[in-house]
Amino acid sequence: MGAFVGNASKKVEQLEGSIKQFRTKYEDCATFYGVNPKEMESEEFFGILATFLPSLQEAREENAKAKEVKRKEKERQKEVDRHIASAVCCEC
């Protein structure tokens, strides 16, 4: 029984150390994002991030697609302008 208690005590100490590390890292992370870690539990904070990050990625992809469409439209317009300019030049 004594060996079990000694082993369990070591594991409890390790877990307590891990919890302290987690709390410190959570406080740093929450503060970085402008959240007061004392006013928001970590579960809520990370839940918000888990919802926000996929939305952010989707928005980035949509913006990239829109940018590509705009680039292609400009390219087409330049081609039309060149075609018009060459047609007008040939009429001379």
C-alpha positions in Angstrom: 0.0 0.0 0.0 2.9 2.4 0.8 4.3 2.0 -2.7 0.9 2.8 -4.2 0.6 5.9 -2.1 4.1 7.1 -3.1 3.5 6.4 -6.8 0.1 8.1 -6.7 1.5 11.1 -4.8 4.1 11.6 -7.5 1.5 11.4 -10.2 -0.7 13.9 -8.4 2.2 16.3 -8.1 2.9 16.0 -11.8 -0.7 16.6 -12.6 -0.8 19.7 -10.4 2.3 21.0 -12.2 0.6 20.4 -15.5 -2.5 22.2 -14.4 -0.4 25.2 -13.2 1.3 25.2 -16.6 -2.0 25.0 -18.4 -3.4 27.9 -16.4 -0.4 30.1 -17.1 -0.5 29.3 -20.8 -4.3 29.9 -21.0 -3.9 33.2 -19.2 -1.2 34.2 -21.7 -3.2 33.1 -24.7 -6.5 34.7 -23.5 -4.6 38.0 -22.8 -3.1 37.9 -26.2 -6.6 37.8 -27.7 -7.8 40.6 -25.5 -9.8 38.4 -23.1 -9.6 38.7 -19.4 -8.9 35.1 -18.3 -10.5 35.7 -14.9 -13.8 36.6 -16.5 -13.9 33.8 -19.1 -13.4 30.1 -18.4 -11.0 28.2 -20.7 -13.8 26.0 -22.0 -15.7 29.0 -23.3 -12.7 30.7 -24.7 -11.5 27.7 -26.6 -15.1 26.9 -27.7 -15.2 30.4 -29.3 -11.8 29.8 -31.0 -13.0 26.5 -32.3 -16.0 28.2 -33.9 -14.1 31.2 -35.1 -11.1 29.6 -36.7 -13.0 27.6 -39.4 -15.0 30.7 -40.2 -11.8 32.7 -40.6 -10.4 30.0 -42.9 -13.6 30.0 -45.0 -13.5 33.8 -45.3 -9.9 33.7 -46.4 -10.7 31.2 -49.1 -13.7 33.3 -50.3 -11.5 36.4 -50.4 -8.8 34.6 -52.4 -11.5 33.4 -54.9 -12.9 36.9 -55.2 -9.5 38.3 -55.7 -8.8 35.8 -58.5 -12.2 36.6 -60.2 -11.3 40.3 -60.0 -7.8 39.6 -61.5 -9.4 37.6 -64.4 -12.0 40.4 -65.0 -9.2 43.0 -65.2 -7.2 40.7 -67.6 -10.3 40.3 -69.8 -10.9 44.0 -69.8 -7.3 44.7 -70.9 -7.8 42.2 -73.7 -11.0 43.9 -74.8 -9.3 47.3 -74.7 -6.4 46.0 -76.7 -8.8 44.5 -79.3 -10.7 47.8 -79.5 -7.4 49.8 -79.8 -6.2 47.5 -82.6 -9.5 47.7 -84.4 -9.5 51.5 -84.2 -5.9 51.7 -85.3 -6.6 49.5 -88.4 -9.4 51.8 -89.5 -6.9 54.7 -90.1 
